[in-house]
Amino acid sequence: MIAHVAGVPVEETLLPLLSGVGVGFLLARAWVGSRVRRAPRRVDKEVAT
């Protein structure tokens, strides 16, 4: 069964829209991940006395 909205099949409109939104979220996540730097780990050295 194919639903139509304003004469356009919903499947032909909805699926590309959802896949485009998913790609947008992945690109945004990758961009944010590249912009946010994690603080380097601090290594405490034991001082021999």
MARGU-699388 format. One line per field, with one value per residue: residue number from 1; residue in one letter; x, y, z of N, C-alpha, C in turn. Coordinates in Angstrom, 2 decimals. Layout:
! residues N
n (NUM ...)
res (A ...)
npx (X ...)
npy (Y ...)
npz (Z ...)
capx (X ...)
capy (Y ...)
capz (Z ...)
cpx (X ...)
cpy (Y ...)
cpz (Z ...)
//
This chain:
! residues 49
n (1 2 3 4 5 6 7 8 9 10 11 12 13 14 15 16 17 18 19 20 21 22 23 24 25 26 27 28 29 30 31 32 33 34 35 36 37 38 39 40 41 42 43 44 45 46 47 48 49)
res (M I A H V A G V P V E E T L L P L L S G V G V G F L L A R A W V G S R V R R A P R R V D K E V A T)
npx (0.84 0.62 0.93 -0.31 0.52 -0.59 -0.55 1.94 3.88 4.42 6.58 8.54 9.21 9.65 11.68 14.19 14.42 14.68 17.06 18.81 18.73 19.84 22.46 23.26 23.28 25.37 27.54 27.58 28.19 30.75 32.08 31.85 33.25 35.80 36.38 36.35 38.71 40.29 41.51 44.95 46.25 47.33 50.32 51.58 54.73 56.77 58.83 62.00 63.45)
npy (-1.16 2.15 5.33 8.55 11.97 15.03 14.18 12.99 10.13 8.96 7.35 7.92 10.45 10.60 8.69 9.52 11.97 11.26 9.77 11.75 13.43 11.71 11.45 14.07 14.30 12.50 13.80 16.17 15.14 14.11 16.49 17.93 16.18 16.45 19.05 19.26 18.86 16.43 16.59 16.11 13.16 13.25 12.39 11.36 11.53 9.54 10.81 10.02 9.77)
npz (0.00 -0.86 0.36 -0.43 -0.47 -1.28 -3.91 -4.22 -3.74 -0.46 0.32 -1.56 -0.90 1.86 2.59 1.28 2.60 5.31 5.20 4.42 6.66 8.54 7.54 7.84 10.66 11.23 10.00 11.50 14.01 13.55 12.96 15.37 17.02 15.94 16.57 19.32 21.64 23.55 26.87 27.47 28.98 32.30 33.64 36.55 37.82 39.83 42.33 43.06 46.20)
capx (0.00 1.40 0.17 0.02 0.25 -0.58 -0.25 3.30 4.01 5.15 7.84 9.53 9.56 10.08 12.93 15.36 14.49 15.23 18.46 19.56 18.83 20.81 23.80 23.54 23.65 26.70 28.52 27.65 28.90 32.17 32.61 31.98 34.34 37.09 36.59 36.53 39.93 40.33 42.69 45.93 46.33 48.42 51.04 52.35 55.97 57.23 60.13 62.82 64.16)
capy (0.00 3.37 6.51 9.74 13.28 16.03 13.53 12.46 8.97 9.27 6.62 8.59 11.72 10.41 7.95 10.37 13.00 10.65 9.41 13.01 13.87 10.82 11.84 15.36 14.03 11.89 14.85 17.07 14.44 14.06 17.85 18.24 15.36 16.97 20.36 19.12 18.11 15.89 17.00 15.01 12.51 13.72 11.27 11.78 10.78 9.43 11.42 9.18 10.59)
capz (0.00 -0.97 0.75 -1.21 0.12 -2.34 -5.17 -4.23 -2.85 0.77 0.36 -2.41 -0.27 3.24 2.72 1.03 3.64 6.53 5.00 4.42 8.05 9.20 7.09 8.49 12.05 11.25 9.69 12.66 15.09 13.19 13.07 16.80 17.53 15.50 17.17 20.76 21.95 24.90 27.63 27.53 30.29 33.15 34.22 37.72 37.96 41.20 42.53 43.95 47.20)
cpx (0.90 0.50 0.63 -0.34 0.43 -0.16 1.13 3.35 4.91 6.51 8.92 9.98 10.21 11.43 14.17 15.54 15.12 16.69 19.33 19.75 19.85 22.24 24.20 23.96 25.04 27.79 28.68 28.43 30.40 32.81 32.83 33.13 35.70 37.40 36.87 37.76 39.88 41.62 43.67 45.99 47.55 49.05 51.89 53.59 56.38 58.62 60.89 63.57 65.24)
cpy (1.24 4.55 7.70 10.99 14.30 15.41 12.92 11.25 9.30 8.59 7.32 9.91 11.51 9.73 8.79 11.46 12.44 10.27 10.66 13.55 13.02 11.16 13.16 15.19 13.41 12.92 15.81 16.42 14.38 15.44 18.22 17.44 15.86 18.31 20.28 18.27 17.63 16.35 15.83 14.43 13.02 12.52 11.81 10.89 10.73 10.01 10.56 10.07 9.81)
cpz (0.00 -0.61 -0.07 -0.42 -0.98 -3.67 -5.28 -3.29 -1.65 0.81 -0.46 -1.81 1.09 3.36 2.39 2.10 4.91 6.36 4.97 5.82 8.80 8.81 7.73 9.93 12.13 10.95 10.86 13.80 14.81 13.33 14.53 17.40 17.12 16.16 18.67 21.01 23.39 25.58 27.68 28.94 31.06 33.82 35.36 37.81 39.42 41.30 43.54 44.92 47.86)
//
